[in-house]
Amino acid sequence: MVWVFLIVCLFFPCPGLGFERISKPRFAVGDVDGDGETEVVVGGRVGRFLGVDAPWSSRRARVGVYRRQGQILKAVAESENMHVVADVTVGDVDGDGVGEVIVVGAGRLRLLAMVGDRLVVRALAQLDGPWTDRVVAGDVDGDGRVDVGVTVYEIGPESEVGQTWIVFYTWEGGTFKRRYQMVVPMHVGDLCLEDLDGRRGPELILEIGAEEEGGEGRVYRWIGGQYQAFGQGPMSDDGLRVFSVSGLPGPASGIVAGTPDGRIRLFDFDGQGFRFRQEVKMAPGLGNAVLIPGPGRTLGVVAGPSFEVRPFSF
């Protein structure tokens, strides 16, 4: 039995720096201050909702760093306004032993470092398109360096269904250098890197679909200098989109999928397809669930502006 601690949304501001409430948050985990402990990184919109036609300059978004104190996550650092934050991840891209916060949104890729109670921008890269919704970090090819993968969605002038480019970058000479790219049919709801078999390095796991229908999971492995599709299967049993995909680390390795109707589904990967293990029902509106490894247990995070830690097991 694996114990999981679930962080459930509570509708009041987080304790800490007087953070404004973050709407539609995305989560990541990692040691971003070098203390050997895992922090939780939260990014998303702040302030009132603005329509799709509102200019980027009028939008507001932030990223915050949280530490666990008992059953509460306490805010300890925050960024300045970045207008649009679509997704966040953590990776030690410069190899100094401390994780950096990586942010994507509105066609921009940012690298942030924690300095005191602030997240400061170390680098900014312009991407190939404005629909840049997801970011992932990990050592893709086993060379010891952390690569950063960004999704860029595009729809052709004569096409109704778009495609997603996943572009991987490496940190070289104080900037992001494009290293490798691949194309995936349709829209990618979410993606993660997780070593599922403990032998070949991390697999790339993602969900694809179009508009509100999808839920198909795919697994890619790095073979011969590129990612090759290795297996696929449904992540939801009713064609719902999956906008939260995480890898389950440790001996109980697997794939965790979160659906907007509030379910967390756990799968094993048998080398070709997905084998359903268990489902945990949560409140509707699950936008993102990320797993935090700990000594003999895992901590799960569910979307929300504030968090209460609750345990469950599977």
Beta strands, then each sheet from edge to edge (+ up, - down):
strand 1: 3-9
strand 2: 22-30
strand 3: 39-46
strand 4: 61-69
strand 5: 72-79
strand 6: 87-91
strand 7: 100-105
strand 8: 108-115
strand 9: 118-126
strand 10: 135-138
strand 11: 147-154
strand 12: 163-172
strand 13: 175-185
strand 14: 187-194
strand 15: 203-210
strand 16: 213-223
strand 17: 226-234
strand 18: 244-248
strand 19: 254-259
strand 20: 263-269
strand 21: 274-281
strand 22: 289-294
strand 23: 297-302
strand 24: 307-313
sheet 1: 22+ 23- 1- 24+
sheet 2: 2+ 3- 4+ 5- 9- 8+ 7- 6+
sheet 3: 10+ 11- 12+ 13-
sheet 4: 14+ 15- 16+ 17-
sheet 5: 18+ 19- 20+ 21-
end
